[in-house]
Amino acid sequence: MKRSIKVPHRAAAAIAVMEMGVSDYSVIASAVGLTVEEVKRIDMAEDSPIRQLSCEGIPYGEYFTLEKDIRCPKCHALVRFAPCVACYGPTKYQSARQRGYI
């Protein structure tokens, strides 16, 4: 992944929450501090940097503090960071290692 991609922090946080499996725009919007319309635009991925981040996923080791706690759809833990460290940390580590990032 290109490290020079510039994406607003809240947009990247919204992508991280979507990566966890949360699909309700109102939940995502309240968790990251955006409006539902902004989350819809991010999900459509019309901007090139947002599209690239959506396709490639959040890089290993990148976590975003949420403004509101949400439940992880996998482990049902109440999480303050996205993506869920318990569920996605080991998976992201293996993926990054296979791709040679680590």
Secondary structure, DSSP 4 states (H G I P E B T S, - for coil): --TT----HHHHHHHHHHHHT---HHHHHHHHT--HHHHHHHHHT-SHHHHHHHHH-SPTT--EEEEEEEE-TTT--EEEEES-HHHHHHHHHHHHHHHT--
